[in-house]
């Protein structure tokens, strides 16, 4: 996992090729790692929940690996 997140805002009326590439039919769209997490009427709570649901499991599994590595030594 990388330590940074890149966030982009794209106007699909000007970038129609990108909209077609990802099959975007309505806006707004929240995507992460080429996966659509939410479309349409997205509240701040939905954005927060969807992002954390993708990031947190990765963070937890990395911590578990680090802990296992430390116990082995």
JOKA-V504447 format. One line per field, one symbol per residue. ss: DSSP state (h for helix, s for strand, l for the rest). psi: psi as a letter, one per 20 degrees, with the letter a starting at -180 (. if undefined). burial: 1 if it has 24 or more other ideal C-beta (glycine too) atoms within 12 Angstrom, else 0. Layout:
ss: ???
psi: ???
burial: ???
This chain:
ss: lllllllllllllllhhhhhhhllllllssssllsssssllllhhhhhhhhhhhhhhhhhhhhhhhhhhhhhl
psi: qrjqpppqppoihhlhgggghjkphqqrpoqpljpphqqboprhggggggghhhgghggghhhgggggghhi.
burial: 0000000000000000000000010000111000000100000000000010000000000000000000000
